[in-house]
């Protein structure tokens, strides 16, 4: 029992320390404080929380990380360059299905009649994520070239259309990714560590230490993986946006003509940032697919994969990567929390009309739509403002 | 600038890329491109063994679908022209129109169908009642959201985002009030097809839709060309600052634009509901064809939007001869990308616009 708590706490420590590293104010003591607080909270959560509550918290955090990645991708496009991408769901879907097709082993024999797919390469997890990033970036490039030469508002129309068409393709084309039927059995990375026999490649002491975990505890592992991904993407994007490249993006966004006058290739710069954002969204899609194991077209509805991401970024603060991640978790918390709210108001709705309780779920949409409208009207800069001075060599 | 300089500027040799662009970006080239796509579609359909009479029927249905899309896209293009932002909540207004008509029909007494049409006198009455109501909904959204943004001098992208929020807001209201299920104006009522010359098969309702769309277009023409408010609307869409300088009350014009756009969207939605069924997603599904029509016709040009809608409607229906009909938005999208590549200002836009 004691080793189980310790192993769980060690796994929880990684995402928690990263989270505190993000949230705590930027002082010299931040890394140390993040490690200490993360360790204490991880131990307390592993020992104090019931297994069910811990599992809920972990699955919440994993989906929060997926949305944080989407918000980071959108931040590169909207926050730094001002692209109105209303088709986040499309790139998310492309990433998820690409990674699934690359990592699943193509079914043979009788199973092939039930699961049709264009190909199944049975490649490792990381290859799947890489393929998702590449394909999503290529799709973004193909959209960006005809559209981004023109007025920026055409991009919004084009992306909302592309996302819908991508969803239609995955819904109708059975040969591609099992059409309207779900695509099952997406492999989970390092799943063998929590299985009874352990992994062939892992040293004996690791298999021994982890033998206390059961397959039920696998999401803890996945949380560590996805948290590391979020941290890596955050660091890379933050570095890029503080580099001359990031300043060029802002210049193109705010002062297009003077950026052009200073020799910046406007269209090319815009295409770059659009593709970079789409690559991140593709990675998010891949990580989502490997977490849920089973995906189908209905997961990539404009509401869940586009609209919520926009609310997250606008709430957290466009142009601020910390804000994007924090906004992602807050809005995902609000969205998950309103599920309970919808349950709670059902008796009240039953008093008004018999039909209403069954439609209680749609009040969540209403709430989130009003949230976005409220942010746009009253606080368009979000919770955390964009940092205007991005170089640490400059003091204001 | 002396005379010789001017002459030099005129005779300057244009680079090959500029020459190609000058040829490509003409109206004629865009028409050729659209016609070429259409011929490819027809050729594909014939290759799949689709008969000529079926193609003609599909084209006739396409004209009617074009009328429906056109009604929606006129409101869209007027708002786009006057307020300069793409209104993503326009699809929700289309849905609202259909559902309001549905609600009025339930409220009005039942009427015997006027054969060969499938509906009685209550349907036009309900349509006439729902059109101003949707106009008022559009106006109310403007008063609560967009006018505040105008007062704040907000960036145009914030308008677009607010309209996306309003799209989801209105859609969730529809889900809450009418539920996610399909509805029919007349469940289970037969509406047999008429036999027309050349073996074209269309339903009487579809003919009614086309005639009503044409009547509304004629009324719109009179409104825009002959009345003060219509002229003010076109002037504001053309150049808001100049219109304001000339003493046009732009806020009033904006209010009328929303009313008109909402009413036309309601008519389009009601007719779409009559030709198929009522779904909460129907407006969202029409949004892309409507935008494609508005862009093809030149933003702010209602007649152009109608022409664009007819092209898109016919192309969409002909493509269903060999393509899954759910790919309709994709056909509209391909047309839109062709327009954006060849002539971004649209068929009737000004050069260099």
Interface residues (C-beta under 8 A of the other chain):
Chain A: X82 X84 X86 X146 X147 X150 X151 X152 X153 X154 X156 X157 X158 X160 X161 X162 X164 X165 X168 X171 X172 X302 X303 X307 X310 X314 X355 X356 X358 X359 X362 X363 X365 X366 X368 X369 X370 X372 X373 X376 X377 X380
Chain B: X85 X86 X88 X145 X148 X149 X154 X156 X157 X158 X160 X161 X162 X164 X165 X166 X168 X169 X171 X172 X173 X175 X176 X179 X180 X284 X287 X288 X291 X295 X324 X326 X327 X329 X330 X332 X333 X336 X337 X340 X341 X344
